[in-house]
Amino acid sequence: MKRILKTTIASALVLSMALSGATAAVAATPAAEENCISASAVADWAENVKIKLFNKSVYAKYAPGVTVEKDENSPTGYTVTFVYKEQKSYTSKAGLTINTAENPLTKVELYSDCFMLFDPDGGNAGSIDAALAATPYNYTAGLAPAGGNGDTTYYVELEKFADGRWGVQMPLSSGAFVYNFRVTAENGDQIARLDDPSNPTMINEATGIRSLSSMVYVPYDADKQGTSTWADRSVELPQADANKRGTVQTVSYTGADATEHGLAVYLPAGYDANRAEPYKVLYLSHGTSGDIYGDELRWMNEGAVANILDNLIAEGKTEPFIVVTMNNQQYGQGAGHSGANWKYSEIETDQIDYIMPYVESHYNVSTTAEGRAYAGLSMGGSTTSNMLMHHTELFGYYGIWSYANVDGSFGGVEGITSQSVRDHLSSLTVKPKIMLAAGNWDFGLAPVKTFGENLSELGLDYSYLQVPAAHDWECWQLVFANAAENFLWK
């Protein structure tokens, strides 16, 4: 009888989803398949059926989470539906608590610093102006999503359509987008930076720390979105063939400061720990963060690294290789590691004496400079420039993106204007491959360009990429995809 009941409920759940007519959401992390159905799952199912049968809202047919649908009436060719399911309670990082039974929510807002749209040929280099932005609802072909700061964060209020359910729809163009929610309670208390409980962000299973934002992935429609250079960002979407998807392992190790640090390791599909030829490996750094822990997840989650590599490898556009992302924010200066500047000397020690030995003892990776690369964004770009200038022999490829150490003002490490650094770089007999990149409206654009001018003076060649974005994940997704296809291992 129990088996029959279990099967009946499972079948009803499937039928309920089928009757909804909605396309399943493309989630950042697939939910684990369970062997039984819990009481809470049955209650959720009953609530969903009730809403679908009796609620007349446009959102009623959608399950909580995010749903992407082809839509000829959308300016991008696709409409994205966000349905937020209230939680019983919320607690902010500062300790503020909202109990929705006693203090019900009066407002739920969806927001992202990458939803606003800009003309790639407009604005001022190195600075993004929110006054020039269009909203997602005013999309026209050729506009580029960008932002990266508070002024360019787009908020949209959701409509409450059922008890504990809120919904909103908007058009989005091709690619991967970060998003979060902000809730406001009856007494005015407000908590932001909430991910989507029905589409949660990536977690480091070893540390229990999560990344910051939920993700939504939107396909490309050439008829609606045009055919400009950066319009088609399908490479950022999950690989359609599950057999061609790699895996991201999350682990921890003891770092140079004798505390626990997280790592995330991308392994390509078919990874062979016993392969005779070790896999080439990219060590990839994030930028400055207000969060001390979990930064090793940023590139894998917000940066869509796994999706990008899965697709490029499947298409034969790059060879299978391994990516290791770390958390350098734990070496931030100031109280609680919160300082904008990093302790670069400790980061370098951690990379050389702790991260690389751990990775090389646990994975089948190259131990030669020719098979190793280092890259990073923002402060990670400065870290990369430091590695190039002070540990040149360790890596054969350097990706300096969205910032660079020109004069040593960050962290006290000598920059490229230092005479000793210039003497060293100009005397190299084996010259590494170098890629510089930034966004059109990226505040890291100027230091990257200045760093490049100095490289040229020292006789070092480099490739340069500038994309229609700011100091944001839209920039770094484009840069990483280009680096993986056209720079690394070439």
Buried (B, 14 or more C-beta within 10 A) or exposed (E): EEEEEEEEBBEBBEEBBEEBEBEEBBBBBEEEEEEEBEEEBBEBBEBBBEBBEEBEBEBBBBBBBBBBBEBEEBBBBBBBBBBBBBBEEBEBEEEEEBEBEEBEBEBBBBBBBBBBBBBBEBBEEBBBBBEBBEEBEEBEBBBBBBBBEEEBBBEBBBEBBBEBBBBBBBBBBBBBBBBBBBBBBEEEBBBEBBBBBBBBBBBBEBBEBBBBBBBBBBBBBEEBBBEEEBBBBBBBBBBEEEEBBBEBBBBBBEBBBEEBBBBBBBBBBEBEEEEEEBBBBBBBBBBBBEBBBBBBBBBBBBBBBBBBBBBBBBEEBBEBBBBBBBBBBBBBBEEEBBBEBBBBBBBBBBBBEBBBEBBBEBBBBBEEBBBBBBBBBBBBBBBBBBBBBBEBEBBBBBBBBBBBBBEBEBBEBBBBBBEEBBEBBEEEEEEBBBBBBBBBBBBBBBBBBBBBEBBEEBEBEBBEBBBBBBBBBBBBBBBBBBBBBEBBBE
